[in-house]
Amino acid sequence: MLADLDRQRQAIAGRIAANHPDLAVEMLWRFLDLAKSLGDRCDCSDEGVVF
């Protein structure tokens, strides 16, 4: 999943931004809005312990 998100970010910041910078800015804002949604779905039952 992380690799998929990074590929999406790279596409927006790279190819799309090179040809349509205004669209890329809007898409990056939408991409960043995903963070809250994804964070809400995370299971924090390990009380923050990183493995």
C-alpha distance matrix in Angstrom:
0.0 3.8 5.4 5.1 6.3 8.7 9.9 10.7 12.5 14.3 15.5 16.9 18.4 19.7 21.0 21.2 22.8 25.2 26.6 26.1 25.8 26.6 23.9 21.3 22.4 22.1 18.6 17.5 19.2 17.3 14.0 15.3 16.4 12.9 12.9 15.6 14.2 10.9 13.3 15.6 13.4 12.8 15.2 17.6 20.0 20.0 21.9 19.8 20.2 17.7 17.6
3.8 0.0 3.8 5.4 5.1 6.2 8.6 9.9 10.6 12.2 14.3 15.5 16.4 17.8 19.7 20.1 21.1 23.5 25.4 25.0 24.2 25.3 23.0 20.0 20.9 21.1 17.8 16.0 17.9 16.7 13.1 13.8 15.7 12.7 11.9 15.1 14.6 11.3 13.0 16.0 14.5 13.3 15.9 17.7 20.4 19.9 21.3 18.7 19.1 16.3 16.5
5.4 3.8 0.0 3.8 5.5 5.1 6.1 8.6 9.8 10.4 12.2 14.3 15.1 15.8 17.4 18.4 19.8 21.7 23.5 23.7 23.3 24.8 22.4 19.4 20.9 21.4 17.9 16.5 19.0 17.9 14.2 15.6 17.8 15.0 14.8 18.2 17.6 14.6 16.6 19.6 18.0 17.0 19.5 21.4 24.0 23.4 24.9 22.3 22.3 19.2 19.0
5.1 5.4 3.8 0.0 3.8 5.4 5.1 6.3 8.7 9.9 10.7 12.5 14.3 15.1 16.1 16.5 18.4 20.5 21.8 21.7 21.7 22.8 20.1 17.5 19.2 19.2 15.5 14.8 17.2 15.6 12.2 14.3 16.1 13.1 13.9 17.2 16.0 13.5 16.2 18.7 17.0 16.9 19.8 22.0 24.7 24.7 26.2 23.8 24.4 21.6 21.6
6.3 5.1 5.5 3.8 0.0 3.8 5.5 5.1 6.2 8.6 9.9 10.8 12.3 13.9 15.4 15.4 16.6 19.3 20.7 20.1 19.5 20.5 18.0 15.2 16.3 16.3 12.9 11.6 13.8 12.5 8.8 10.6 12.6 10.0 10.6 14.1 13.5 11.2 13.7 16.5 15.5 15.5 18.7 20.6 23.7 23.8 24.8 22.2 23.2 20.6 21.3
8.7 6.2 5.1 5.4 3.8 0.0 3.8 5.3 5.0 6.1 8.6 9.9 10.4 11.7 13.8 14.4 15.2 17.5 19.5 19.3 18.6 20.1 18.1 14.8 16.1 17.0 13.7 11.9 14.7 14.2 10.5 11.9 14.7 12.8 12.7 16.5 16.6 14.2 16.2 19.4 18.6 18.1 21.2 22.7 25.8 25.3 26.2 23.3 24.0 21.0 21.6
9.9 8.6 6.1 5.1 5.5 3.8 0.0 3.8 5.4 5.0 6.1 8.7 9.9 10.1 11.4 12.4 14.0 15.8 17.4 17.7 17.7 19.5 17.1 14.1 16.2 17.0 13.5 12.6 15.8 15.1 11.8 14.0 16.6 14.7 15.5 19.1 18.7 16.6 19.1 22.0 20.9 20.8 23.9 25.7 28.7 28.4 29.6 26.8 27.4 24.4 24.6
10.7 9.9 8.6 6.3 5.1 5.3 3.8 0.0 3.8 5.4 5.2 6.3 8.6 9.8 10.7 10.5 12.3 14.7 15.9 15.4 15.4 16.7 14.0 11.3 13.3 13.6 10.0 9.5 12.7 11.5 8.5 11.4 13.7 12.0 13.5 17.0 16.4 15.0 17.8 20.3 19.6 20.1 23.5 25.4 28.6 28.8 29.6 27.0 28.2 25.5 26.2
12.5 10.6 9.8 8.7 6.2 5.0 5.4 3.8 0.0 3.8 5.5 5.2 6.0 8.2 10.3 10.1 10.6 13.4 15.2 14.6 13.7 15.1 13.1 9.8 11.2 12.3 9.1 7.4 10.8 10.8 7.7 9.6 12.7 11.8 12.6 16.2 16.6 15.3 17.4 20.4 20.3 20.4 23.9 25.3 28.7 28.6 29.1 26.2 27.5 24.8 25.8
14.3 12.2 10.4 9.9 8.6 6.1 5.0 5.4 3.8 0.0 3.8 5.5 5.1 5.6 8.0 9.1 9.7 11.5 13.8 14.1 13.5 15.8 14.1 10.7 12.7 14.5 11.6 10.2 13.9 14.2 11.3 13.2 16.4 15.6 16.3 20.0 20.3 18.8 20.9 23.9 23.6 23.6 26.9 28.2 31.5 31.1 31.8 28.7 29.6 26.6 27.3
15.5 14.3 12.2 10.7 9.9 8.6 6.1 5.2 5.5 3.8 0.0 3.8 5.6 5.1 5.5 6.3 8.2 9.9 11.3 11.8 12.1 14.3 12.1 9.2 12.1 13.4 10.3 10.3 14.0 13.8 11.5 14.2 16.9 16.1 17.6 21.1 21.0 19.9 22.4 25.1 24.7 25.1 28.5 30.3 33.5 33.5 34.2 31.4 32.4 29.5 30.2
16.9 15.5 14.3 12.5 10.8 9.9 8.7 6.3 5.2 5.5 3.8 0.0 3.8 5.5 6.3 5.0 6.0 8.9 10.2 9.5 9.1 10.9 8.8 5.6 8.4 9.7 7.0 6.9 10.6 10.9 9.3 11.8 14.4 14.4 16.1 19.3 19.5 19.0 21.4 24.0 24.1 24.8 28.4 29.9 33.4 33.5 33.9 31.1 32.5 29.9 31.0
18.4 16.4 15.1 14.3 12.3 10.4 9.9 8.6 6.0 5.1 5.6 3.8 0.0 3.8 6.6 6.4 5.3 7.8 10.3 10.1 8.7 11.2 10.3 6.7 8.5 11.1 9.3 7.8 11.5 12.9 11.1 12.6 15.8 16.2 17.1 20.5 21.3 20.6 22.5 25.4 25.8 26.0 29.6 30.7 34.2 34.0 34.2 31.1 32.4 29.7 30.9
19.7 17.8 15.8 15.1 13.9 11.7 10.1 9.8 8.2 5.6 5.1 5.5 3.8 0.0 3.8 5.7 5.5 6.1 8.9 10.1 9.7 12.9 12.0 8.9 11.5 14.0 12.1 11.4 15.1 16.1 14.3 16.2 19.3 19.3 20.3 23.8 24.4 23.4 25.5 28.4 28.5 28.7 32.1 33.4 36.8 36.5 36.9 33.8 34.7 31.8 32.6
21.0 19.7 17.4 16.1 15.4 13.8 11.4 10.7 10.3 8.0 5.5 6.3 6.6 3.8 0.0 3.8 5.6 5.3 6.6 8.5 9.5 12.6 11.2 9.1 12.5 14.4 12.4 12.9 16.5 16.9 15.6 18.1 20.8 20.7 22.3 25.6 25.7 25.0 27.5 30.1 29.9 30.5 33.9 35.6 38.9 38.8 39.4 36.4 37.5 34.6 35.2
21.2 20.1 18.4 16.5 15.4 14.4 12.4 10.5 10.1 9.1 6.3 5.0 6.4 5.7 3.8 0.0 3.8 5.4 5.4 5.6 6.9 9.3 7.5 5.8 9.5 11.0 9.3 10.5 13.8 14.2 13.5 16.2 18.4 18.8 20.7 23.8 23.9 23.7 26.2 28.5 28.6 29.6 33.2 34.8 38.3 38.5 38.9 36.1 37.5 34.9 35.8
22.8 21.1 19.8 18.4 16.6 15.2 14.0 12.3 10.6 9.7 8.2 6.0 5.3 5.5 5.6 3.8 0.0 3.8 5.5 5.1 4.3 7.6 7.3 5.0 7.7 10.3 9.6 9.8 13.0 14.4 13.8 15.7 18.3 19.2 20.8 23.8 24.5 24.3 26.4 29.0 29.5 30.3 33.9 35.2 38.7 38.8 38.8 35.9 37.4 34.8 36.1
25.2 23.5 21.7 20.5 19.3 17.5 15.8 14.7 13.4 11.5 9.9 8.9 7.8 6.1 5.3 5.4 3.8 0.0 3.8 6.0 6.3 10.0 10.2 8.6 11.3 13.9 13.3 13.6 16.7 18.1 17.5 19.4 22.1 22.9 24.3 27.5 28.1 27.8 29.9 32.5 32.9 33.5 37.1 38.4 41.9 41.8 42.0 38.9 40.2 37.4 38.5
26.6 25.4 23.5 21.8 20.7 19.5 17.4 15.9 15.2 13.8 11.3 10.2 10.3 8.9 6.6 5.4 5.5 3.8 0.0 3.8 6.3 9.2 9.0 8.8 11.8 13.6 13.3 14.6 17.4 18.3 18.3 20.6 22.8 23.6 25.6 28.5 28.8 28.8 31.2 33.5 33.8 34.8 38.5 40.0 43.5 43.7 43.9 41.0 42.5 39.8 40.8
26.1 25.0 23.7 21.7 20.1 19.3 17.7 15.4 14.6 14.1 11.8 9.5 10.1 10.1 8.5 5.6 5.1 6.0 3.8 0.0 3.8 5.6 5.4 6.2 8.9 10.3 10.6 12.3 14.6 15.5 16.1 18.3 20.2 21.4 23.5 26.1 26.4 26.9 29.3 31.3 31.9 33.2 36.9 38.4 41.9 42.4 42.4 39.7 41.4 39.0 40.3
25.8 24.2 23.3 21.7 19.5 18.6 17.7 15.4 13.7 13.5 12.1 9.1 8.7 9.7 9.5 6.9 4.3 6.3 6.3 3.8 0.0 3.8 5.4 5.0 6.3 8.8 9.8 10.4 12.6 14.4 14.9 16.4 18.6 20.2 21.9 24.5 25.3 25.8 27.8 30.0 30.9 32.0 35.7 36.9 40.5 40.8 40.6 37.7 39.6 37.2 38.8
26.6 25.3 24.8 22.8 20.5 20.1 19.5 16.7 15.1 15.8 14.3 10.9 11.2 12.9 12.6 9.3 7.6 10.0 9.2 5.6 3.8 0.0 3.8 5.4 5.3 6.6 8.8 10.1 11.1 12.8 14.3 15.7 17.2 19.3 21.2 23.3 24.1 25.2 27.1 29.0 30.2 31.6 35.3 36.5 40.2 40.8 40.4 37.8 39.9 37.9 39.7
23.9 23.0 22.4 20.1 18.0 18.1 17.1 14.0 13.1 14.1 12.1 8.8 10.3 12.0 11.2 7.5 7.3 10.2 9.0 5.4 5.4 3.8 0.0 3.8 5.5 5.2 6.1 8.6 10.0 10.7 12.1 14.3 15.5 17.1 19.5 21.6 21.9 22.9 25.2 26.9 27.8 29.4 33.1 34.6 38.2 39.0 38.8 36.4 38.4 36.4 38.0
21.3 20.0 19.4 17.5 15.2 14.8 14.1 11.3 9.8 10.7 9.2 5.6 6.7 8.9 9.1 5.8 5.0 8.6 8.8 6.2 5.0 5.4 3.8 0.0 3.8 5.4 5.0 6.0 8.6 9.8 10.1 12.1 14.1 15.4 17.4 20.0 20.6 21.0 23.2 25.3 26.1 27.3 31.0 32.3 35.9 36.4 36.3 33.6 35.5 33.3 34.9
22.4 20.9 20.9 19.2 16.3 16.1 16.2 13.3 11.2 12.7 12.1 8.4 8.5 11.5 12.5 9.5 7.7 11.3 11.8 8.9 6.3 5.3 5.5 3.8 0.0 3.8 5.4 5.1 6.3 8.8 9.7 10.6 12.5 14.7 16.2 18.5 19.6 20.4 22.1 24.2 25.5 26.7 30.4 31.4 35.1 35.6 35.1 32.5 34.6 32.7 34.6
22.1 21.1 21.4 19.2 16.3 17.0 17.0 13.6 12.3 14.5 13.4 9.7 11.1 14.0 14.4 11.0 10.3 13.9 13.6 10.3 8.8 6.6 5.2 5.4 3.8 0.0 3.8 5.5 5.2 6.4 8.7 10.0 10.8 13.1 15.3 17.0 17.7 19.1 21.0 22.6 23.9 25.6 29.3 30.6 34.2 35.1 34.7 32.4 34.7 33.0 35.0
18.6 17.8 17.9 15.5 12.9 13.7 13.5 10.0 9.1 11.6 10.3 7.0 9.3 12.1 12.4 9.3 9.6 13.3 13.3 10.6 9.8 8.8 6.1 5.0 5.4 3.8 0.0 3.8 5.4 5.1 6.0 8.6 9.8 11.0 13.5 15.8 15.9 16.8 19.1 20.9 21.7 23.2 27.0 28.5 32.1 32.9 32.8 30.5 32.6 30.7 32.4
17.5 16.0 16.5 14.8 11.6 11.9 12.6 9.5 7.4 10.2 10.3 6.9 7.8 11.4 12.9 10.5 9.8 13.6 14.6 12.3 10.4 10.1 8.6 6.0 5.1 5.5 3.8 0.0 3.8 5.4 4.8 6.1 8.6 10.0 11.5 14.1 15.1 15.5 17.3 19.6 20.7 21.7 25.4 26.5 30.2 30.7 30.4 27.9 30.0 28.0 29.8
19.2 17.9 19.0 17.2 13.8 14.7 15.8 12.7 10.8 13.9 14.0 10.6 11.5 15.1 16.5 13.8 13.0 16.7 17.4 14.6 12.6 11.1 10.0 8.6 6.3 5.2 5.4 3.8 0.0 3.8 5.4 5.1 6.3 9.0 10.5 12.3 13.6 14.8 16.3 18.1 19.7 21.1 24.8 25.7 29.4 30.2 29.6 27.3 29.8 28.3 30.4
17.3 16.7 17.9 15.6 12.5 14.2 15.1 11.5 10.8 14.2 13.8 10.9 12.9 16.1 16.9 14.2 14.4 18.1 18.3 15.5 14.4 12.8 10.7 9.8 8.8 6.4 5.1 5.4 3.8 0.0 3.8 5.4 5.0 6.8 9.5 11.1 11.3 12.8 14.9 16.3 17.5 19.4 23.1 24.5 28.1 29.2 28.9 26.9 29.4 27.9 29.9
14.0 13.1 14.2 12.2 8.8 10.5 11.8 8.5 7.7 11.3 11.5 9.3 11.1 14.3 15.6 13.5 13.8 17.5 18.3 16.1 14.9 14.3 12.1 10.1 9.7 8.7 6.0 4.8 5.4 3.8 0.0 3.8 5.4 5.4 7.6 10.3 10.6 10.9 13.2 15.3 16.0 17.3 21.1 22.5 26.1 26.9 26.8 24.6 26.7 25.0 26.7
15.3 13.8 15.6 14.3 10.6 11.9 14.0 11.4 9.6 13.2 14.2 11.8 12.6 16.2 18.1 16.2 15.7 19.4 20.6 18.3 16.4 15.7 14.3 12.1 10.6 10.0 8.6 6.1 5.1 5.4 3.8 0.0 3.8 5.2 5.6 8.2 9.8 10.3 11.5 13.8 15.4 16.2 19.9 20.8 24.5 25.2 24.7 22.3 24.7 23.2 25.4
16.4 15.7 17.8 16.1 12.6 14.7 16.6 13.7 12.7 16.4 16.9 14.4 15.8 19.3 20.8 18.4 18.3 22.1 22.8 20.2 18.6 17.2 15.5 14.1 12.5 10.8 9.8 8.6 6.3 5.0 5.4 3.8 0.0 3.8 5.4 6.3 7.4 9.2 10.6 11.9 13.7 15.4 19.1 20.1 23.7 25.0 24.4 22.5 25.3 24.3 26.6
12.9 12.7 15.0 13.1 10.0 12.8 14.7 12.0 11.8 15.6 16.1 14.4 16.2 19.3 20.7 18.8 19.2 22.9 23.6 21.4 20.2 19.3 17.1 15.4 14.7 13.1 11.0 10.0 9.0 6.8 5.4 5.2 3.8 0.0 3.8 5.6 5.2 6.0 8.4 10.0 10.9 12.6 16.3 17.9 21.4 22.7 22.6 20.8 23.3 22.1 24.0
12.9 11.9 14.8 13.9 10.6 12.7 15.5 13.5 12.6 16.3 17.6 16.1 17.1 20.3 22.3 20.7 20.8 24.3 25.6 23.5 21.9 21.2 19.5 17.4 16.2 15.3 13.5 11.5 10.5 9.5 7.6 5.6 5.4 3.8 0.0 3.8 5.5 5.2 5.9 8.5 10.0 10.7 14.4 15.3 19.0 19.9 19.5 17.5 20.0 18.9 21.2
15.6 15.1 18.2 17.2 14.1 16.5 19.1 17.0 16.2 20.0 21.1 19.3 20.5 23.8 25.6 23.8 23.8 27.5 28.5 26.1 24.5 23.3 21.6 20.0 18.5 17.0 15.8 14.1 12.3 11.1 10.3 8.2 6.3 5.6 3.8 0.0 3.8 5.4 5.0 6.1 8.7 10.1 13.5 14.2 17.8 19.3 18.5 17.1 20.1 19.7 22.3
14.2 14.6 17.6 16.0 13.5 16.6 18.7 16.4 16.6 20.3 21.0 19.5 21.3 24.4 25.7 23.9 24.5 28.1 28.8 26.4 25.3 24.1 21.9 20.6 19.6 17.7 15.9 15.1 13.6 11.3 10.6 9.8 7.4 5.2 5.5 3.8 0.0 3.8 5.5 5.2 6.6 9.1 12.6 14.3 17.5 19.4 19.3 18.2 21.1 20.6 22.7
10.9 11.3 14.6 13.5 11.2 14.2 16.6 15.0 15.3 18.8 19.9 19.0 20.6 23.4 25.0 23.7 24.3 27.8 28.8 26.9 25.8 25.2 22.9 21.0 20.4 19.1 16.8 15.5 14.8 12.8 10.9 10.3 9.2 6.0 5.2 5.4 3.8 0.0 3.8 5.4 5.2 6.6 10.3 12.3 15.6 17.0 17.3 15.9 18.4 17.5 19.3
13.3 13.0 16.6 16.2 13.7 16.2 19.1 17.8 17.4 20.9 22.4 21.4 22.5 25.5 27.5 26.2 26.4 29.9 31.2 29.3 27.8 27.1 25.2 23.2 22.1 21.0 19.1 17.3 16.3 14.9 13.2 11.5 10.6 8.4 5.9 5.0 5.5 3.8 0.0 3.8 5.4 5.3 8.8 9.6 13.2 14.5 14.2 12.9 15.7 15.3 17.7
15.6 16.0 19.6 18.7 16.5 19.4 22.0 20.3 20.4 23.9 25.1 24.0 25.4 28.4 30.1 28.5 29.0 32.5 33.5 31.3 30.0 29.0 26.9 25.3 24.2 22.6 20.9 19.6 18.1 16.3 15.3 13.8 11.9 10.0 8.5 6.1 5.2 5.4 3.8 0.0 3.8 5.6 8.3 9.6 12.7 14.9 14.6 14.2 17.2 17.5 19.8
13.4 14.5 18.0 17.0 15.5 18.6 20.9 19.6 20.3 23.6 24.7 24.1 25.8 28.5 29.9 28.6 29.5 32.9 33.8 31.9 30.9 30.2 27.8 26.1 25.5 23.9 21.7 20.7 19.7 17.5 16.0 15.4 13.7 10.9 10.0 8.7 6.6 5.2 5.4 3.8 0.0 3.8 6.5 9.1 11.7 14.0 14.7 14.4 16.9 16.9 18.6
12.8 13.3 17.0 16.9 15.5 18.1 20.8 20.1 20.4 23.6 25.1 24.8 26.0 28.7 30.5 29.6 30.3 33.5 34.8 33.2 32.0 31.6 29.4 27.3 26.7 25.6 23.2 21.7 21.1 19.4 17.3 16.2 15.4 12.6 10.7 10.1 9.1 6.6 5.3 5.6 3.8 0.0 3.8 6.1 9.1 10.7 11.6 11.0 13.2 13.1 14.8
15.2 15.9 19.5 19.8 18.7 21.2 23.9 23.5 23.9 26.9 28.5 28.4 29.6 32.1 33.9 33.2 33.9 37.1 38.5 36.9 35.7 35.3 33.1 31.0 30.4 29.3 27.0 25.4 24.8 23.1 21.1 19.9 19.1 16.3 14.4 13.5 12.6 10.3 8.8 8.3 6.5 3.8 0.0 3.8 5.6 7.7 9.2 9.6 11.5 12.2 13.6
17.6 17.7 21.4 22.0 20.6 22.7 25.7 25.4 25.3 28.2 30.3 29.9 30.7 33.4 35.6 34.8 35.2 38.4 40.0 38.4 36.9 36.5 34.6 32.3 31.4 30.6 28.5 26.5 25.7 24.5 22.5 20.8 20.1 17.9 15.3 14.2 14.3 12.3 9.6 9.6 9.1 6.1 3.8 0.0 3.8 5.4 5.6 6.3 8.8 10.4 12.5
20.0 20.4 24.0 24.7 23.7 25.8 28.7 28.6 28.7 31.5 33.5 33.4 34.2 36.8 38.9 38.3 38.7 41.9 43.5 41.9 40.5 40.2 38.2 35.9 35.1 34.2 32.1 30.2 29.4 28.1 26.1 24.5 23.7 21.4 19.0 17.8 17.5 15.6 13.2 12.7 11.7 9.1 5.6 3.8 0.0 3.8 5.3 7.7 9.1 11.4 12.9
20.0 19.9 23.4 24.7 23.8 25.3 28.4 28.8 28.6 31.1 33.5 33.5 34.0 36.5 38.8 38.5 38.8 41.8 43.7 42.4 40.8 40.8 39.0 36.4 35.6 35.1 32.9 30.7 30.2 29.2 26.9 25.2 25.0 22.7 19.9 19.3 19.4 17.0 14.5 14.9 14.0 10.7 7.7 5.4 3.8 0.0 3.8 5.5 5.6 8.2 9.6
21.9 21.3 24.9 26.2 24.8 26.2 29.6 29.6 29.1 31.8 34.2 33.9 34.2 36.9 39.4 38.9 38.8 42.0 43.9 42.4 40.6 40.4 38.8 36.3 35.1 34.7 32.8 30.4 29.6 28.9 26.8 24.7 24.4 22.6 19.5 18.5 19.3 17.3 14.2 14.6 14.7 11.6 9.2 5.6 5.3 3.8 0.0 3.8 5.7 9.0 11.5
19.8 18.7 22.3 23.8 22.2 23.3 26.8 27.0 26.2 28.7 31.4 31.1 31.1 33.8 36.4 36.1 35.9 38.9 41.0 39.7 37.7 37.8 36.4 33.6 32.5 32.4 30.5 27.9 27.3 26.9 24.6 22.3 22.5 20.8 17.5 17.1 18.2 15.9 12.9 14.2 14.4 11.0 9.6 6.3 7.7 5.5 3.8 0.0 3.8 6.2 9.5
20.2 19.1 22.3 24.4 23.2 24.0 27.4 28.2 27.5 29.6 32.4 32.5 32.4 34.7 37.5 37.5 37.4 40.2 42.5 41.4 39.6 39.9 38.4 35.5 34.6 34.7 32.6 30.0 29.8 29.4 26.7 24.7 25.3 23.3 20.0 20.1 21.1 18.4 15.7 17.2 16.9 13.2 11.5 8.8 9.1 5.6 5.7 3.8 0.0 3.8 6.4
17.7 16.3 19.2 21.6 20.6 21.0 24.4 25.5 24.8 26.6 29.5 29.9 29.7 31.8 34.6 34.9 34.8 37.4 39.8 39.0 37.2 37.9 36.4 33.3 32.7 33.0 30.7 28.0 28.3 27.9 25.0 23.2 24.3 22.1 18.9 19.7 20.6 17.5 15.3 17.5 16.9 13.1 12.2 10.4 11.4 8.2 9.0 6.2 3.8 0.0 3.8
17.6 16.5 19.0 21.6 21.3 21.6 24.6 26.2 25.8 27.3 30.2 31.0 30.9 32.6 35.2 35.8 36.1 38.5 40.8 40.3 38.8 39.7 38.0 34.9 34.6 35.0 32.4 29.8 30.4 29.9 26.7 25.4 26.6 24.0 21.2 22.3 22.7 19.3 17.7 19.8 18.6 14.8 13.6 12.5 12.9 9.6 11.5 9.5 6.4 3.8 0.0
